[in-house]
Amino acid sequence: MPKASLIILLGLLLSVGTSTSAAPPVPDNVIWETDIEYSTVGDDHLQLNLARPKTGSGPFPTVLCIHGGGFRAGKRDSYDGLCLKLAERGYVAATMTYRLAPKHQFPAAVHDTKAAVRWLRANAKKYNINPDKIGVTGGSAGGHLAQFLAVTANVPQFEGTGGNPEQSSSVACVVNVYGPSDFTKSYGKSVDAHEVLPLWFGGNLETKHDLHIQASPLYWVTPNAAPTLCIHGTEDKYVAHEQAVWLVDKLKACTVEAELLTLEGAGHGFKGVDAEKADKALFDYFDKKLK
């Protein structure tokens, strides 16, 4: 494998803090279920893994975790560990599979994330979920999809046909970990945008300019957007730090609560102290917004 391709692959596999580690043993106070089908679209049977507290009256606040991978790779089990930690802290937490490029282009992945949120609400009673306290997080492509949920509630064109249409796909808050906000400005600022984005959009910025705009969370920000925490490193070679700055500024201009945690010198995929800071910020933010 060429060195450049290897670097890109490694970048795609990295994500926030605990999410990259193998799932630890299931804690005694957590119920862990895997391979739960949340949506069927054509021949695709989409599944999620779900962790929840074994004790407590509930209903519990809930967090949906969305994996990264450049919209073309990645697996939901990369967030198993984070889900188990969230369940220990009193949350229901799910990590989902979504359809990937190039076979499935935009907006298929968006439709899937919205279907997952609707499924959580439709099954709130079964899993002791508080339907009014659903947050979302993700890293890289997952950060984008999480943010897109936060800015496109009640936009019919993105709902898809993934089931439970009577339910809302809105979310209460988002922790966006180095997710892109404006694809029209990704080329030349990212080591792999020229490879990844044409696969997802079916063309580059010249041939599919309209889709690059349509898929950018920055252009969907309104005063109704969900409160947002962005976590981003200044040395990110895959998604430039400025993407988070633009998003937070736009949210604030629309009077939406928005925060940016900048990690100086951090790249795409946090390690060591940076991972610890990111995880602490994520837990603290969800505690503040959902509990």
Secondary structure, 3 states (H helix, E strand, C coil): CCHHHHHHHHHHHCCCHHHHCCCCCCCCCEEEEEEEEEEEECCEEEEEEEEEECCCCCCEEEEEEECCCCCCCCCHHHHHHHHHHHHHCCCEEEEECCCCCCCCCCCHHHHHHHHHHHHHHHCHHHHCEEEEEEEEEEECHHHHHHHHHHHCCCCHHHCCCCCCCCCCCCCCEEEEECCCCCHHHCCCCCCCHHHHHHHHHCCCCCCCHHHHHHCCHHHHCCCCCCCEEEEEECCCCCCCCHHHHHHHHHHHHCCCCEEEEEECCCCCCCCHHHHHHHHHHHHHHHHHHHC
